[in-house]
Amino acid sequence: MTDTQTSKTPLEFYFDFSSPYGYLAAEKIDELAAKFGRKVKWRPVLLGVIFKATGAAPLTMVPFKGEYSKLDFVRSARFMGIPYNPPSRFPLPTQVAARAYYWLHDRDCAMARAFAKAVYRAFFVDDRDISDMNVVLDIACDVGADRAAVAEAVESAEIKDRLKAEVAAALEKGVFGSPYIVCDGEPFFGADRLPQLEARLAGKEF
């Protein structure tokens, strides 16, 4: 692959809408990629399915690590300069939001991106229940989508199968958590790996 080809290869950003570290990465990834002439493919997945395949569990449910993670979510957000309000319900199912994203993306990439960021902020800043269909539809409307069309789409067999296929493809690629970012075939896991990702994009050897 030539340098020119590499410079145009999008980063792949795998995330779950219920992932605090995914939220932190989502607030930074586009700006970081743009510094190096890259675009980002946002790919929501379902951690519940991934955890079943990998034998993992949500951080907050792991003994000892759970209490630490709650502290670290807040501290990491503060360190990165990102607003963060610990949600009162956590974690939440995110399949409705993920389905809505893929449907929107097939029609308007910019709208889908705005929707994804709005869903994250609704959960981790405004403490809204993003597992609620009406909340998801409200967010979609706020970014310019047709409420009725989105409501119909997220219940369709086509978009349900699409999300299942996306999660299966992520597992085949080795995705085991959120955020999981792939740059030119090299994976970076966690929002705390963004500095390493930046160094790799800058061509630094380490």
C-alpha positions in Angstrom: 0.0 0.0 0.0 1.4 3.4 -0.9 1.6 6.4 1.4 -1.1 8.1 -0.6 -3.4 5.1 -0.3 -2.7 4.8 3.5 -3.5 8.5 4.1 -6.9 8.0 2.6 -7.8 4.8 4.5 -10.6 5.5 7.0 -10.2 4.5 10.6 -12.7 2.0 11.9 -14.4 3.0 15.1 -16.3 0.2 16.9 -18.3 1.3 19.9 -21.4 0.6 22.0 -23.7 3.5 23.0 -23.6 2.3 26.6 -19.8 2.5 26.8 -18.4 5.4 28.8 -15.0 5.0 27.2 -16.7 4.7 23.9 -18.3 8.1 24.6 -15.0 9.7 25.4 -13.4 8.4 22.2 -16.4 9.5 20.2 -15.9 13.1 21.3 -12.3 13.1 20.0 -11.9 10.6 17.2 -13.2 12.7 14.2 -11.0 15.7 15.1 -8.0 13.4 15.6 -8.4 11.7 12.3 -9.0 14.9 10.4 -5.6 16.2 11.6 -4.0 13.5 9.4 -6.4 13.7 6.5 -8.4 10.6 7.6 -12.0 9.9 7.9 -13.7 7.6 10.4 -16.2 4.8 9.8 -18.4 4.6 12.9 -19.6 1.1 13.6 -21.9 0.7 16.6 -21.9 -2.8 18.1 -23.6 -4.6 21.0 -21.3 -5.3 23.9 -23.8 -7.8 25.3 -23.3 -10.1 22.3 -19.6 -9.5 22.3 -19.3 -10.3 26.0 -21.2 -13.6 25.6 -18.7 -14.5 22.8 -15.6 -13.5 24.8 -16.7 -14.4 28.4 -16.3 -10.9 29.5 -18.7 -8.7 31.6 -19.4 -5.0 32.0 -16.6 -3.3 34.0 -19.0 -2.1 36.7 -20.1 -5.6 37.4 -16.6 -7.0 37.9 -15.6 -7.3 41.6 -13.1 -4.5 42.8 -12.6 -3.4 39.2 -16.2 -2.2 39.1 -15.7 0.5 41.8 -12.5 1.6 40.3 -14.0 1.9 36.8 -16.7 4.3 38.1 -14.0 6.5 39.5 -12.0 6.3 36.3 -14.9 7.2 34.0 -15.3 10.5 35.8 -11.6 11.1 36.1 -10.9 10.3 32.4 -13.6 12.6 31.2 -12.3 15.4 33.4 -8.8 14.8 32.1 -9.9 14.9 28.5 -12.1 18.0 29.0 -15.3 16.2 28.2 -18.6 16.7 30.1 -19.7 13.5 32.0 -22.6 12.9 34.3 -22.7 9.3 35.6 -26.0 7.9 34.3 -28.5 6.7 36.9 -29.2 3.5 34.9 -26.2 1.6 33.6 -25.5 -0.3 31.4 -28.5 -0.1 29.1 -29.5 -2.1 26.0 -28.6 -0.1 22.9 -29.9 -2.1 20.0 -32.6 0.4 19.1 -30.0 3.3 18.9 -27.6 1.1 16.9 -30.3 0.1 14.4 -31.4 3.7 14.0 -27.7 4.7 13.3 -27.2 2.1 10.5 -30.5 3.1 8.9 -29.7 6.8 9.0 -26.1 6.1 7.8 -27.4 4.5 4.7 -29.3 7.6 3.9 -27.3 10.5 5.3 -23.8 9.9 6.8 -23.6 13.4 8.4 -27.0 13.0 10.0 -26.0 9.5 11.3 -22.8 10.9 12.8 -24.8 13.8 14.5 -27.3 11.2 15.8 -24.5 9.0 17.3 -22.9 11.9 19.1 -26.3 13.1 20.4 -27.2 9.6 21.7 -23.9 9.5 23.6 -24.5 12.9 25.1 -28.1 12.1 25.9 -26.9 9.2 28.0 -23.7 10.4 29.6 -24.5 14.1 30.0 -28.3 14.4 30.2 -29.0 11.0 31.9 -31.7 10.0 29.4 -32.8 6.4 28.9 -31.4 5.6 25.5 -32.9 2.1 25.6 -36.3 3.8 25.3 -37.6 3.8 21.8 -39.3 7.2 22.2 -36.0 8.8 23.5 -34.1 7.4 20.5 -36.8 8.7 18.1 -36.7 12.1 19.8 -33.0 12.3 19.3 -33.3 11.3 15.7 -35.9 14.0 15.2 -33.6 16.6 16.8 -30.9 15.9 14.1 -33.4 16.2 11.3 -34.7 12.6 10.7 -38.3 11.7 10.1 -39.7 10.2 13.3 -42.2 7.8 11.7 -39.7 6.5 9.2 -37.1 5.8 11.8 -39.7 4.1 14.1 -40.7 1.8 11.2 -37.1 1.1 10.3 -35.8 0.0 13.7 -38.5 -2.6 13.9 -37.9 -4.0 10.4 -36.3 -7.4 9.9 -33.9 -5.9 7.4 -32.3 -3.5 9.8 -32.3 -6.0 12.7 -30.4 -8.4 10.4 -28.1 -5.6 9.4 -27.1 -5.0 13.0 -26.6 -8.7 13.7 -24.3 -8.9 10.6 -22.3 -5.9 11.8 -21.8 -7.4 15.2 -20.8 -10.7 13.7 -18.3 -9.0 11.4 -16.8 -7.1 14.3 -16.3 -10.4 16.2 -14.7 -11.9 13.2 -12.3 -8.9 13.1 -11.4 -9.5 16.8 -13.4 -6.7 18.4 -13.8 -7.4 22.1 -14.8 -4.2 23.6 -15.6 -0.5 23.2 -14.0 1.7 21.9 -12.0 -0.5 19.5 -10.3 1.5 16.7 -8.5 0.0 13.7 -5.9 2.0 11.9 -4.4 0.4 8.8 -5.0 -3.0 10.2 -3.6 -2.2 13.7 -6.1 -2.2 16.6 -6.2 0.3 19.5 -8.5 -0.5 22.4 -9.7 2.1 24.9 -10.0 5.9 24.9 -6.6 6.0 26.7 -5.0 4.7 23.5 -5.8 7.8 21.5 -2.4 9.3 22.1 -0.8 6.1 20.7 -3.2 6.2 17.8 -2.2 9.8 17.1 1.5 8.9 17.2 0.9 6.1 14.7 -1.0 8.4 12.4 1.9 10.9 12.6 4.2 8.1 11.5 6.2 7.9 14.7 7.9 4.7 15.6 7.5 3.3 19.1 
